[in-house]
């Protein structure tokens, strides 16, 4: 409460009218005098829950797409190349509902390169692309949420 002197009941009514016009239909602000103190109370009457949810989902979708492209690029840089088929097949898919990005490939021998096989050493390219850049991916999400 702020200590104010010199406000009369007429001033109080004027303040109510001015705040009511500024607030429109969404906010009701009332002010009252009690002795030498003025009190104010604001009540939010509009429900913007859906608008906020939509904005957050849009920010996540945008962030996930950016992360997908980043992770795909890292995986392609790490991918061993013989003919280039494996590297060129790496792609990403976003699942906004899961708040997830998947990077991968449909090439039949991709798992043998990533995980190794009998007599062949593993040469990971997908797992490090996801795991080693988590701090960067987190910053992408934070930046998108801030700009929404």
VENVEN-V670276 format. One record per residue. PHI is phi in whole degrees, -180 to 180 (NA if undefined). PSI is psi in whole degrees, 0 to 359 (999 if undefined). D_FIRST is the distance of its C-alpha to the first C-alpha in Angstrom with 1 decimal. Layout:
# VENVEN-V670276
PHI;PSI;D_FIRST  PHI;PSI;D_FIRST
This chain:
# VENVEN-V670276
NA;139;0.0  -101;138;3.8  -85;115;6.5  -128;143;9.2  -118;151;12.7  92;3;15.5  -88;129;14.2  -105;177;16.8  -63;328;17.5  -65;317;19.7  -60;319;17.0  -62;316;15.0  -64;320;18.3  -62;316;19.0  -61;317;15.8  -60;315;16.6  -65;316;20.2  -63;313;19.5  -64;323;17.3  -63;319;19.9  -67;319;22.7  -67;325;21.2  -76;332;20.6  65;216;24.1  -87;346;25.3  -90;331;23.5  -133;134;19.8  -111;124;18.1  -123;124;14.7  -120;146;13.4  -129;145;10.8  -144;154;10.8  -103;141;10.3  -140;101;10.3  66;236;11.7  -96;11;10.1  -114;148;6.5  -116;138;6.3  -120;147;5.7  -135;145;8.0  -139;131;10.6  -114;135;13.6  -123;122;16.9  -85;120;19.8  -107;350;22.9  -90;142;25.6  -104;106;27.5  -103;22;28.6  -56;312;30.0  -65;320;33.5  -63;319;32.7  -67;315;31.0  -59;315;34.0  -63;318;36.4  -64;318;34.8  -65;316;34.9  -63;321;38.5  -65;320;39.5  -65;317;38.1  -63;316;40.0  -61;316;43.1  -65;316;43.0  -64;317;42.4  -63;322;45.1  -64;316;47.6  -62;317;46.9  -63;320;47.3  -59;314;50.5  -65;319;52.1  -62;310;51.1  -63;320;52.6  -61;317;55.6  -63;317;56.2  -63;318;56.0  -64;319;58.3  -66;324;60.8  -68;326;60.8  -86;343;61.5  -69;128;64.1  -68;146;67.7  -122;130;69.9  -117;293;73.5  -101;342;73.9  95;354;70.2  -62;313;70.1  -63;309;67.6  -59;316;65.2  -70;341;65.4  -90;352;64.7  -68;130;61.3  -144;173;58.5  -129;158;55.0  -140;134;53.5  -105;146;49.8  -126;96;48.4  -62;319;44.9  -61;326;44.5  -89;350;45.4  53;53;43.5  -139;152;46.8  -122;134;49.4  -114;130;53.1  -115;144;55.6  -179;193;59.2  -154;155;62.7  -101;5;65.4  -68;132;68.3  -61;332;70.4  -98;6;70.8  -59;317;67.1  -65;325;66.4  -67;326;69.5  -72;313;68.3  -64;314;64.7  -104;348;65.8  87;168;69.3  -151;176;72.5  -53;117;75.7  80;0;77.0  -124;132;74.1  -75;146;71.2  -67;146;67.7  -135;74;66.2  -63;140;62.5  -138;330;60.8  -82;310;58.4  -60;313;56.7  -65;328;56.0  -62;325;54.7  -82;309;52.0  -71;316;51.4  -79;355;51.5  -124;23;48.9  -60;322;46.0  -63;319;43.6  -66;318;44.5  -65;322;44.2  -63;319;40.7  -64;323;39.6  -62;314;41.0  -63;313;39.0  -60;317;35.7  -64;318;36.5  -66;321;37.2  -68;326;34.1  -69;324;32.0  -83;348;33.8  -76;999;33.5
